Amino acid sequence: MQTIHTWRKISPTWWNDDGVIEVCLMTMKRTPTKKAAKAQTTQRAAPKRKTKYVSLNVLPDDLWLKITRGTTIYDALRKSDAQVEGDCGGLGKCGKCKIRVLTSIEPPSEEEKNFLTESEINQGIRLACRTPIHEDMVIHTGESGASEEYFQILKTGERPLFQQDPLVNKRPVTLPAYPLEDGISNLDRIKLAMGSDYPDLEASFHCLRNLPQRMKETGSLGTAVMHNHRLLDWQSWEKGQSSFGLTFDVGTTTLVGKLINLMDGSEVAAVSRLNSQSRHGTNVLSRLQFVSEHAQGLEYMHTLLMNDLNRITRRLLEVGGIESDDVFAVTVAGDTTMQHFF
């Protein structure tokens, strides 16, 4: 009973034995109505509303993730920097994405039991792709300080004899001086300096846009970067013997990149790394399955691949001691699926 108002009221008078009127003071309490009582009971009994997001703590790296409630552990790890094994791309077919749940966890599904032993189940081990996260959770993905796993990736092979015919050639050019009032364009100056061998010389839009500044920096001595009868770039005289290309072998599991000297065909550097797409399956069928089930799957796979190739490129340039402006040709080899991802 809740006290709403309190007041004093004189009760009916009574005569005492001394003939004096006795006044009785009473404290009155007001009882709430049935509607108000029901509202109070509902308010006390209403459960706490669940939030849309939950937290996932990934050990041993102590990585904290804020994820949508109901997301599987596999999807949560896939979108982060944490690595999760698996050959089937999260389809529950390989049983390799095992993790250990350190907080309370429901019994595994019948599908999970096909890949887990009784001992693993008692230890809280579950399949990441079949374990949704409904509450804040702590998991362990591996042993802290475990030794790293190294892979031997084939980067060399037999090199057959070949006749060198590079896609890009460089030619030193000395520009004659022409007064500005003659109205000769920068491209025409280069064309006249190169003689009758290039009467139909063309230039890309990118080259034409940068040509005035480049010719201002180089003065009358420069180097024309050519592909057939097309001017690709204008560089300083000193870079006349600096021309490089990149070649990539895009494999399903591993990637290999090489820096090639286009002047003599020699190999300058080679770098390899694992394909980051492997987190969605070690075979192309699993990755095609991922693409078919996600609206942005193809773009996502393309981004993973390009990020890997860019990392390889930066390392190749670092090892070769050259700048990106010195690279003019890139070739990529891979199977049909990997070419589409590229």
Solvent accessible surface area in square Angstrom, and as a share of the most:
residue,aa,sasa,rsa
1,M,176,0.79
2,Q,91,0.40
3,T,66,0.39
4,I,75,0.38
5,H,100,0.45
6,T,85,0.50
7,W,121,0.43
8,R,173,0.63
9,K,127,0.54
10,I,111,0.57
11,S,14,0.09
12,P,101,0.64
13,T,81,0.47
14,W,168,0.59
15,W,180,0.63
16,N,60,0.31
17,D,152,0.79
18,D,121,0.63
19,G,47,0.45
20,V,87,0.50
21,I,86,0.44
22,E,96,0.43
23,V,77,0.44
24,C,62,0.37
25,L,108,0.54
26,M,92,0.41
27,T,82,0.48
28,M,72,0.32
29,K,126,0.54
30,R,122,0.45
31,T,87,0.51
32,P,30,0.19
33,T,89,0.51
34,K,186,0.79
35,K,173,0.73
36,A,40,0.31
37,A,42,0.32
38,K,149,0.63
39,A,63,0.49
40,Q,56,0.25
41,T,75,0.43
42,T,85,0.49
43,Q,144,0.64
44,R,180,0.66
45,A,77,0.60
46,A,63,0.49
47,P,123,0.77
48,K,193,0.82
49,R,220,0.80
50,K,135,0.57
51,T,92,0.53
52,K,133,0.56
53,Y,95,0.36
54,V,7,0.04
55,S,39,0.25
56,L,0,0.00
57,N,11,0.06
58,V,1,0.01
59,L,47,0.24
60,P,46,0.29
61,D,109,0.57
62,D,84,0.43
63,L,56,0.28
64,W,162,0.57
65,L,29,0.14
66,K,152,0.64
67,I,21,0.11
68,T,59,0.34
69,R,62,0.23
70,G,34,0.32
71,T,29,0.17
72,T,32,0.19
73,I,0,0.00
74,Y,6,0.02
75,D,45,0.24
76,A,3,0.03
77,L,0,0.00
78,R,16,0.06
79,K,151,0.64
80,S,18,0.12
81,D,133,0.69
82,A,14,0.11
83,Q,128,0.57
84,V,14,0.08
85,E,125,0.56
86,G,8,0.08
87,D,34,0.18
88,C,13,0.08
89,G,13,0.13
90,G,19,0.18
91,L,50,0.25
92,G,2,0.02
93,K,143,0.61
94,C,34,0.21
95,G,9,0.08
96,K,105,0.45
97,C,5,0.03
98,K,80,0.34
99,I,9,0.05
100,R,115,0.42
101,V,7,0.04
102,L,81,0.40
103,T,52,0.30
104,S,111,0.72
105,I,57,0.29
106,E,129,0.58
107,P,113,0.71
108,P,12,0.08
109,S,55,0.35
110,E,129,0.58
111,E,67,0.30
112,E,6,0.03
113,K,90,0.38
114,N,120,0.62
115,F,64,0.27
116,L,15,0.07
117,T,80,0.46
118,E,126,0.56
119,S,64,0.41
120,E,37,0.17
121,I,31,0.16
122,N,117,0.60
123,Q,87,0.39
124,G,8,0.08
125,I,31,0.15
126,R,11,0.04
127,L,0,0.00
128,A,0,0.00
129,C,6,0.03
130,R,79,0.29
131,T,7,0.04
132,P,56,0.35
133,I,0,0.00
134,H,91,0.40
135,E,96,0.43
136,D,96,0.50
137,M,13,0.06
138,V,39,0.22
139,I,0,0.00
140,H,46,0.20
141,T,49,0.28
142,G,34,0.33
143,E,136,0.61
144,S,84,0.54
145,G,83,0.80
146,A,65,0.50
147,S,108,0.70
148,E,128,0.58
149,E,134,0.60
150,Y,182,0.69
151,F,109,0.45
152,Q,174,0.77
153,I,22,0.11
154,L,147,0.73
155,K,74,0.31
156,T,95,0.55
157,G,68,0.65
158,E,167,0.75
159,R,141,0.52
160,P,97,0.61
161,L,184,0.91
162,F,116,0.48
163,Q,169,0.75
164,Q,74,0.33
165,D,127,0.66
166,P,36,0.23
167,L,102,0.51
168,V,7,0.04
169,N,78,0.40
170,K,24,0.10
171,R,82,0.30
172,P,63,0.39
173,V,5,0.03
174,T,84,0.49
175,L,6,0.03
176,P,54,0.34
177,A,100,0.77
178,Y,73,0.28
179,P,73,0.46
180,L,171,0.85
181,E,146,0.66
182,D,79,0.41
183,G,68,0.65
184,I,58,0.29
185,S,56,0.36
186,N,47,0.24
187,L,33,0.16
188,D,58,0.30
189,R,54,0.20
190,I,0,0.00
191,K,50,0.21
192,L,102,0.51
193,A,32,0.25
194,M,3,0.01
195,G,38,0.37
196,S,103,0.67
197,D,94,0.49
198,Y,40,0.15
199,P,93,0.58
200,D,88,0.45
201,L,6,0.03
202,E,101,0.45
203,A,15,0.11
204,S,23,0.15
205,F,150,0.63
206,H,103,0.46
207,C,3,0.02
208,L,79,0.39
209,R,151,0.55
210,N,43,0.22
211,L,4,0.02
212,P,72,0.46
213,Q,103,0.46
214,R,59,0.21
215,M,13,0.06
216,K,163,0.69
217,E,116,0.52
218,T,30,0.17
219,G,39,0.38
220,S,59,0.38
221,L,80,0.40
222,G,0,0.00
223,T,0,0.00
224,A,0,0.00
225,V,0,0.00
226,M,6,0.02
227,H,64,0.29
228,N,108,0.55
229,H,81,0.36
230,R,92,0.34
231,L,0,0.00
232,L,47,0.23
233,D,19,0.10
234,W,1,0.00
235,Q,8,0.04
236,S,37,0.24
237,W,110,0.39
238,E,145,0.65
239,K,54,0.23
240,G,5,0.05
241,Q,137,0.61
242,S,24,0.16
243,S,0,0.00
244,F,22,0.09
245,G,4,0.03
246,L,12,0.06
247,T,44,0.26
248,F,11,0.05
249,D,83,0.43
250,V,3,0.02
251,G,22,0.22
252,T,30,0.18
253,T,65,0.38
254,T,38,0.22
255,L,1,0.00
256,V,15,0.08
257,G,0,0.00
258,K,41,0.18
259,L,0,0.00
260,I,38,0.19
261,N,29,0.15
262,L,26,0.13
263,M,73,0.33
264,D,83,0.43
265,G,13,0.13
266,S,42,0.27
267,E,81,0.36
268,V,61,0.35
269,A,10,0.08
270,A,30,0.23
271,V,27,0.15
272,S,34,0.22
273,R,79,0.29
274,L,68,0.34
275,N,2,0.01
276,S,22,0.14
277,Q,0,0.00
278,S,28,0.18
279,R,46,0.17
280,H,0,0.00
281,G,0,0.00
282,T,59,0.35
283,N,64,0.33
284,V,40,0.23
285,L,134,0.67
286,S,10,0.07
287,R,0,0.00
288,L,80,0.40
289,Q,70,0.31
290,F,13,0.05
291,V,34,0.20
292,S,88,0.57
293,E,98,0.44
294,H,73,0.33
295,A,107,0.83
296,Q,119,0.53
297,G,1,0.01
298,L,92,0.46
299,E,108,0.48
300,Y,64,0.24
301,M,0,0.00
302,H,68,0.30
303,T,61,0.36
304,L,18,0.09
305,L,0,0.00
306,M,55,0.24
307,N,60,0.31
308,D,0,0.00
309,L,8,0.04
310,N,68,0.35
311,R,107,0.39
312,I,1,0.01
313,T,30,0.17
314,R,145,0.53
315,R,115,0.42
316,L,0,0.00
317,L,26,0.13
318,E,120,0.54
319,V,78,0.45
320,G,23,0.22
321,G,69,0.67
322,I,31,0.16
323,E,106,0.48
324,S,76,0.49
325,D,72,0.37
326,D,8,0.04
327,V,29,0.17
328,F,45,0.19
329,A,15,0.12
330,V,82,0.47
331,T,72,0.42
332,V,48,0.27
333,A,60,0.46
334,G,23,0.22
335,D,68,0.35
336,T,99,0.58
337,T,21,0.12
338,M,1,0.00
339,Q,104,0.46
340,H,137,0.61
341,F,4,0.01
342,F,91,0.38
